[in-house]
Amino acid sequence: MRVIILFGTEMGTAESAANSIAGELRGAHDVSVHDMTDFDIADLDPRHFHVVVCSTYGDGDLPTGAEPFYDALDRHRPDLRGLRFAVFGLGDTVYGDTFNRGGEIIA
């Protein structure tokens, strides 16, 4: 199975987590890791499993690198029926209501 891992990060933590996940899956799966900034939503393919790793920035916002990906999804609203995915959100519980909000938004 092909696994496509996408990350959105501000400080590099989500990228590090994405690479760790990739390391665990390699060998058993064909894995690729992509910054959401460089990933075209047209490449979301229901034949593959997608893992999204997204941090939270500021007051519960998406990291800057994830915004173009999210905006493209919102603007074009592609047909994602059948798309298999998992979301790993990163955040700090000190932020209360906005904890892990980046993962919630991108999902």
VEXDREN-2710 file (C-alpha; in Angstrom, 1 decimal):
% VEXDREN-2710
k/r/px/py/pz
1/MET/0.0/0.0/0.0
2/ARG/1.2/3.5/-0.8
3/VAL/1.2/5.9/2.2
4/ILE/1.4/9.6/1.5
5/ILE/2.3/11.7/4.6
6/LEU/1.6/15.4/4.5
7/PHE/2.8/17.8/7.2
8/GLY/2.1/21.4/8.1
9/THR/4.5/23.0/10.5
10/GLU/5.8/26.3/11.7
11/MET/8.8/25.2/13.8
12/GLY/9.6/21.8/12.4
13/THR/7.9/19.6/15.0
14/ALA/5.2/18.3/12.6
15/GLU/7.8/17.6/10.0
16/SER/9.8/15.6/12.5
17/ALA/6.7/13.7/13.6
18/ALA/5.9/13.0/9.9
19/ASN/9.4/11.6/9.3
20/SER/9.1/9.4/12.4
21/ILE/5.8/8.0/11.2
22/ALA/7.4/7.4/7.8
23/GLY/10.3/5.6/9.4
24/GLU/7.9/3.2/11.2
25/LEU/5.9/2.5/8.0
26/ARG/8.8/2.0/5.6
27/GLY/9.6/-1.5/4.7
28/ALA/6.0/-2.6/5.0
29/HIS/4.7/0.2/2.7
30/ASP/5.7/2.6/0.0
31/VAL/5.9/5.9/1.9
32/SER/6.5/9.5/0.8
33/VAL/6.6/12.6/2.9
34/HIS/5.5/16.0/1.7
35/ASP/5.3/19.5/3.0
36/MET/1.7/20.7/2.5
37/THR/3.1/23.8/1.0
38/ASP/4.4/21.7/-2.0
39/PHE/1.5/19.3/-2.3
40/ASP/-1.1/19.7/-5.0
41/ILE/-4.6/18.8/-3.9
42/ALA/-5.1/17.1/-7.3
43/ASP/-2.7/14.5/-6.1
44/LEU/-5.0/13.3/-3.3
45/ASP/-5.7/9.8/-4.5
46/PRO/-8.3/7.4/-3.0
47/ARG/-6.1/4.5/-4.0
48/HIS/-3.5/5.5/-1.4
49/PHE/-3.7/6.1/2.4
50/HIS/-2.9/9.7/3.5
51/VAL/-1.6/10.7/6.9
52/VAL/-1.8/14.4/7.8
53/VAL/0.4/15.7/10.5
54/CYS/-0.4/19.3/11.4
55/SER/0.7/21.6/14.2
56/THR/-1.2/24.5/15.7
57/TYR/0.1/28.0/15.6
58/GLY/-0.7/31.2/17.4
59/ASP/-4.3/31.4/18.7
60/GLY/-5.3/28.0/17.3
61/ASP/-4.4/28.7/13.6
62/LEU/-3.0/26.5/10.9
63/PRO/0.7/26.9/10.5
64/THR/1.7/29.1/7.6
65/GLY/2.8/26.1/5.5
66/ALA/-0.6/24.4/5.7
67/GLU/-2.7/27.5/4.7
68/PRO/-2.3/27.2/0.9
69/PHE/-3.3/23.5/1.1
70/TYR/-6.3/24.2/3.2
71/ASP/-7.3/27.2/1.0
72/ALA/-7.1/25.1/-2.1
73/LEU/-9.3/22.4/-0.5
74/ASP/-11.8/25.1/0.6
75/ARG/-11.7/26.9/-2.8
76/HIS/-11.9/23.9/-5.1
77/ARG/-13.8/21.4/-2.9
78/PRO/-12.5/18.3/-4.7
79/ASP/-14.4/15.1/-4.5
80/LEU/-12.8/13.2/-1.7
81/ARG/-15.2/10.3/-1.5
82/GLY/-13.3/7.1/-0.7
83/LEU/-10.2/9.0/0.5
84/ARG/-8.6/7.1/3.4
85/PHE/-6.7/9.3/5.9
86/ALA/-5.6/9.8/9.4
87/VAL/-4.9/13.1/11.1
88/PHE/-2.2/13.7/13.8
89/GLY/-2.7/17.1/15.3
90/LEU/0.0/18.7/17.4
91/GLY/-0.5/21.4/20.1
92/ASP/0.2/22.4/23.6
93/THR/-2.5/21.9/26.3
94/VAL/-1.6/25.2/27.9
95/TYR/-3.7/26.8/25.1
96/GLY/-7.0/25.3/26.4
97/ASP/-9.8/25.8/23.9
98/THR/-7.4/26.2/20.9
99/PHE/-5.3/23.1/21.8
100/ASN/-4.7/20.9/18.7
101/ARG/-6.9/23.3/16.6
102/GLY/-4.6/23.0/13.6
103/GLY/-5.4/19.3/13.3
104/GLU/-9.1/19.9/13.7
105/ILE/-9.1/22.6/11.0
106/ILE/-7.2/20.5/8.4
107/ALA/-9.4/17.4/9.0
END
